[in-house]
Amino acid sequence: MVSGSGICSKRVVVDARHHMLGRLASIVAKELLNGQKVVIVRCEEICLSGGLVRQKMKYMRFLRKRMNTKPSHGPIHFRAPSKIFWRTVRGFVNR
């Protein structure tokens, strides 16, 4: 469906199972920039490239980052798979 402004109003539902995190995030970001509404299901089954140990070390390094003066004001580290994917997509979208 195309509305009067030329933007599609239908939602696109994407199954994230067995997709690579960055590749799927770039596709979703492109759709969002085009004005499409996107819903992602099964974010917990997204694949990450590289070995398990390397990915775990990388994630633990990410969790150690915090603000020195008041850690509660520092960067918020999301643990839910859907929020991790949301943050990845946010990095692909222009401000």
Secondary structure as UniProt FT lines:
FT   TURN            4..5
FT   STRAND          11..15
FT   TURN            17..18
FT   HELIX           21..33
FT   TURN            34..35
FT   STRAND          37..41
FT   HELIX           43..45
FT   HELIX           52..64
FT   HELIX           71..73
FT   HELIX           81..92
//
